[in-house]
Amino acid sequence: DLVLTDVVSPAEMIAEVEKDGNFEGKIAGEIKEVCTKKGCWLTMDLPNGESMRVTFKDYGFFVPTTSQGYPIVLEGVAIMTETDVDTQRHYAEDGGMSKEEVEKITEPKREITFEATGVVIKGKV
């Protein structure tokens, strides 16, 4: 079970990734999007206006596909990655984007990604 201590904000996590290239620990946020197929990834908004994709280590667990908008605590590792066009398009399709929107993705994107080893979804307040 994930112990809910030493949880930092997404802003603190971003600062650490930008300084050190990675972050290991726990962060709290809210689920923005979930993979509509089986809950195998989620995204959460970051205070810098971007959203961060969260995947689960070794696909060892999933989240409910109906968990959008729920508060969440994640434990794992965040790194700065470059996501290629094909991968971005694959995620966009999984997220239910239209073909036209998917085709607008034409450039690799530098972004923070998070690989979670543990997740706690809290009830909506």
C-alpha positions as protocol buffer text, in pm:
chain_id: "A"
residue {
  index: 1
  type: ASP
  ca { x: 0 y: 0 z: 0 }
}
residue {
  index: 2
  type: LEU
  ca { x: 109 y: 351 z: -81 }
}
residue {
  index: 3
  type: VAL
  ca { x: 180 y: 556 z: 232 }
}
residue {
  index: 4
  type: LEU
  ca { x: 53 y: 911 z: 182 }
}
residue {
  index: 5
  type: THR
  ca { x: 346 y: 1097 z: 336 }
}
residue {
  index: 6
  type: ASP
  ca { x: 618 y: 1306 z: 170 }
}
residue {
  index: 7
  type: VAL
  ca { x: 383 y: 1388 z: -119 }
}
residue {
  index: 8
  type: VAL
  ca { x: 495 y: 1692 z: -321 }
}
residue {
  index: 9
  type: SER
  ca { x: 307 y: 1920 z: -557 }
}
residue {
  index: 10
  type: PRO
  ca { x: 341 y: 1891 z: -935 }
}
residue {
  index: 11
  type: ALA
  ca { x: 521 y: 2230 z: -930 }
}
residue {
  index: 12
  type: GLU
  ca { x: 790 y: 2092 z: -700 }
}
residue {
  index: 13
  type: MET
  ca { x: 825 y: 1785 z: -922 }
}
residue {
  index: 14
  type: ILE
  ca { x: 865 y: 2002 z: -1236 }
}
residue {
  index: 15
  type: ALA
  ca { x: 1135 y: 2209 z: -1067 }
}
residue {
  index: 16
  type: GLU
  ca { x: 1328 y: 1895 z: -976 }
}
residue {
  index: 17
  type: VAL
  ca { x: 1298 y: 1741 z: -1325 }
}
residue {
  index: 18
  type: GLU
  ca { x: 1416 y: 2067 z: -1483 }
}
residue {
  index: 19
  type: LYS
  ca { x: 1710 y: 2088 z: -1242 }
}
residue {
  index: 20
  type: ASP
  ca { x: 1818 y: 1722 z: -1219 }
}
residue {
  index: 21
  type: GLY
  ca { x: 1656 y: 1558 z: -1525 }
}
residue {
  index: 22
  type: ASN
  ca { x: 1439 y: 1333 z: -1313 }
}
residue {
  index: 23
  type: PHE
  ca { x: 1226 y: 1308 z: -1000 }
}
residue {
  index: 24
  type: GLU
  ca { x: 1158 y: 1009 z: -780 }
}
residue {
  index: 25
  type: GLY
  ca { x: 886 y: 1021 z: -522 }
}
residue {
  index: 26
  type: LYS
  ca { x: 516 y: 1093 z: -473 }
}
residue {
  index: 27
  type: ILE
  ca { x: 302 y: 1366 z: -625 }
}
residue {
  index: 28
  type: ALA
  ca { x: -61 y: 1463 z: -585 }
}
residue {
  index: 29
  type: GLY
  ca { x: -286 y: 1589 z: -863 }
}
residue {
  index: 30
  type: GLU
  ca { x: -607 y: 1527 z: -1048 }
}
residue {
  index: 31
  type: ILE
  ca { x: -678 y: 1285 z: -1331 }
}
residue {
  index: 32
  type: LYS
  ca { x: -747 y: 1473 z: -1654 }
}
residue {
  index: 33
  type: GLU
  ca { x: -778 y: 1198 z: -1916 }
}
residue {
  index: 34
  type: VAL
  ca { x: -772 y: 820 z: -1898 }
}
residue {
  index: 35
  type: CYS
  ca { x: -709 y: 568 z: -2175 }
}
residue {
  index: 36
  type: THR
  ca { x: -1061 y: 487 z: -2292 }
}
residue {
  index: 37
  type: LYS
  ca { x: -965 y: 131 z: -2384 }
}
residue {
  index: 38
  type: LYS
  ca { x: -853 y: -16 z: -2053 }
}
residue {
  index: 39
  type: GLY
  ca { x: -718 y: 253 z: -1822 }
}
residue {
  index: 40
  type: CYS
  ca { x: -356 y: 176 z: -1912 }
}
residue {
  index: 41
  type: TRP
  ca { x: -246 y: 542 z: -1889 }
}
residue {
  index: 42
  type: LEU
  ca { x: -374 y: 872 z: -1759 }
}
residue {
  index: 43
  type: THR
  ca { x: -283 y: 1237 z: -1790 }
}
residue {
  index: 44
  type: MET
  ca { x: -280 y: 1512 z: -1533 }
}
residue {
  index: 45
  type: ASP
  ca { x: -253 y: 1887 z: -1576 }
}
residue {
  index: 46
  type: LEU
  ca { x: 67 y: 2057 z: -1466 }
}
residue {
  index: 47
  type: PRO
  ca { x: 90 y: 2414 z: -1338 }
}
residue {
  index: 48
  type: ASN
  ca { x: 306 y: 2510 z: -1639 }
}
residue {
  index: 49
  type: GLY
  ca { x: 5 y: 2466 z: -1868 }
}
residue {
  index: 50
  type: GLU
  ca { x: 114 y: 2128 z: -2002 }
}
residue {
  index: 51
  type: SER
  ca { x: -25 y: 1789 z: -1921 }
}
residue {
  index: 52
  type: MET
  ca { x: 182 y: 1495 z: -1808 }
}
residue {
  index: 53
  type: ARG
  ca { x: 129 y: 1139 z: -1926 }
}
residue {
  index: 54
  type: VAL
  ca { x: 144 y: 872 z: -1659 }
}
residue {
  index: 55
  type: THR
  ca { x: 206 y: 508 z: -1746 }
}
residue {
  index: 56
  type: PHE
  ca { x: 224 y: 214 z: -1508 }
}
residue {
  index: 57
  type: LYS
  ca { x: 543 y: 19 z: -1451 }
}
residue {
  index: 58
  type: ASP
  ca { x: 538 y: -306 z: -1651 }
}
residue {
  index: 59
  type: TYR
  ca { x: 163 y: -246 z: -1711 }
}
residue {
  index: 60
  type: GLY
  ca { x: 129 y: -403 z: -1366 }
}
residue {
  index: 61
  type: PHE
  ca { x: -199 y: -230 z: -1290 }
}
residue {
  index: 62
  type: PHE
  ca { x: -459 y: -2 z: -1444 }
}
residue {
  index: 63
  type: VAL
  ca { x: -703 y: 267 z: -1334 }
}
residue {
  index: 64
  type: PRO
  ca { x: -1079 y: 267 z: -1392 }
}
residue {
  index: 65
  type: THR
  ca { x: -1163 y: 416 z: -1733 }
}
residue {
  index: 66
  type: THR
  ca { x: -1423 y: 630 z: -1551 }
}
residue {
  index: 67
  type: SER
  ca { x: -1177 y: 794 z: -1309 }
}
residue {
  index: 68
  type: GLN
  ca { x: -1149 y: 1133 z: -1486 }
}
residue {
  index: 69
  type: GLY
  ca { x: -1155 y: 1428 z: -1249 }
}
residue {
  index: 70
  type: TYR
  ca { x: -1061 y: 1227 z: -941 }
}
residue {
  index: 71
  type: PRO
  ca { x: -780 y: 1337 z: -708 }
}
residue {
  index: 72
  type: ILE
  ca { x: -482 y: 1103 z: -727 }
}
residue {
  index: 73
  type: VAL
  ca { x: -150 y: 1039 z: -558 }
}
residue {
  index: 74
  type: LEU
  ca { x: 120 y: 878 z: -771 }
}
residue {
  index: 75
  type: GLU
  ca { x: 445 y: 720 z: -667 }
}
residue {
  index: 76
  type: GLY
  ca { x: 719 y: 663 z: -921 }
}
residue {
  index: 77
  type: VAL
  ca { x: 971 y: 835 z: -1143 }
}
residue {
  index: 78
  type: ALA
  ca { x: 931 y: 1140 z: -1368 }
}
residue {
  index: 79
  type: ILE
  ca { x: 1174 y: 1214 z: -1649 }
}
residue {
  index: 80
  type: MET
  ca { x: 1201 y: 1461 z: -1935 }
}
residue {
  index: 81
  type: THR
  ca { x: 1142 y: 1269 z: -2258 }
}
residue {
  index: 82
  type: GLU
  ca { x: 1097 y: 1338 z: -2624 }
}
residue {
  index: 83
  type: THR
  ca { x: 781 y: 1170 z: -2750 }
}
residue {
  index: 84
  type: ASP
  ca { x: 785 y: 1092 z: -3122 }
}
residue {
  index: 85
  type: VAL
  ca { x: 495 y: 1167 z: -3356 }
}
residue {
  index: 86
  type: ASP
  ca { x: 377 y: 804 z: -3388 }
}
residue {
  index: 87
  type: THR
  ca { x: 359 y: 758 z: -3012 }
}
residue {
  index: 88
  type: GLN
  ca { x: 175 y: 1087 z: -2964 }
}
residue {
  index: 89
  type: ARG
  ca { x: -76 y: 987 z: -3234 }
}
residue {
  index: 90
  type: HIS
  ca { x: -127 y: 645 z: -3074 }
}
residue {
  index: 91
  type: TYR
  ca { x: -207 y: 809 z: -2739 }
}
residue {
  index: 92
  type: ALA
  ca { x: -436 y: 1061 z: -2907 }
}
residue {
  index: 93
  type: GLU
  ca { x: -634 y: 779 z: -3072 }
}
residue {
  index: 94
  type: ASP
  ca { x: -655 y: 591 z: -2740 }
}
residue {
  index: 95
  type: GLY
  ca { x: -785 y: 911 z: -2583 }
}
residue {
  index: 96
  type: GLY
  ca { x: -1067 y: 930 z: -2837 }
}
residue {
  index: 97
  type: MET
  ca { x: -936 y: 1214 z: -3055 }
}
residue {
  index: 98
  type: SER
  ca { x: -1079 y: 1252 z: -3404 }
}
residue {
  index: 99
  type: LYS
  ca { x: -874 y: 1149 z: -3710 }
}
residue {
  index: 100
  type: GLU
  ca { x: -838 y: 1517 z: -3810 }
}
residue {
  index: 101
  type: GLU
  ca { x: -700 y: 1611 z: -3468 }
}
residue {
  index: 102
  type: VAL
  ca { x: -461 y: 1315 z: -3470 }
}
residue {
  index: 103
  type: GLU
  ca { x: -326 y: 1418 z: -3812 }
}
residue {
  index: 104
  type: LYS
  ca { x: -237 y: 1764 z: -3673 }
}
residue {
  index: 105
  type: ILE
  ca { x: 32 y: 1602 z: -3458 }
}
residue {
  index: 106
  type: THR
  ca { x: 344 y: 1645 z: -3671 }
}
residue {
  index: 107
  type: GLU
  ca { x: 632 y: 1722 z: -3435 }
}
residue {
  index: 108
  type: PRO
  ca { x: 808 y: 1537 z: -3155 }
}
residue {
  index: 109
  type: LYS
  ca { x: 728 y: 1683 z: -2817 }
}
residue {
  index: 110
  type: ARG
  ca { x: 957 y: 1735 z: -2519 }
}
residue {
  index: 111
  type: GLU
  ca { x: 757 y: 1663 z: -2210 }
}
residue {
  index: 112
  type: ILE
  ca { x: 770 y: 1524 z: -1860 }
}
residue {
  index: 113
  type: THR
  ca { x: 644 y: 1168 z: -1840 }
}
residue {
  index: 114
  type: PHE
  ca { x: 581 y: 971 z: -1523 }
}
residue {
  index: 115
  type: GLU
  ca { x: 612 y: 597 z: -1470 }
}
residue {
  index: 116
  type: ALA
  ca { x: 409 y: 503 z: -1165 }
}
residue {
  index: 117
  type: THR
  ca { x: 486 y: 215 z: -933 }
}
residue {
  index: 118
  type: GLY
  ca { x: 188 y: 297 z: -713 }
}
residue {
  index: 119
  type: VAL
  ca { x: -139 y: 491 z: -738 }
}
residue {
  index: 120
  type: VAL
  ca { x: -405 y: 595 z: -493 }
}
residue {
  index: 121
  type: ILE
  ca { x: -728 y: 738 z: -635 }
}
residue {
  index: 122
  type: LYS
  ca { x: -923 y: 932 z: -375 }
}
residue {
  index: 123
  type: GLY
  ca { x: -1296 y: 993 z: -369 }
}
residue {
  index: 124
  type: LYS
  ca { x: -1423 y: 1314 z: -525 }
}
residue {
  index: 125
  type: VAL
  ca { x: -1469 y: 1586 z: -265 }
}
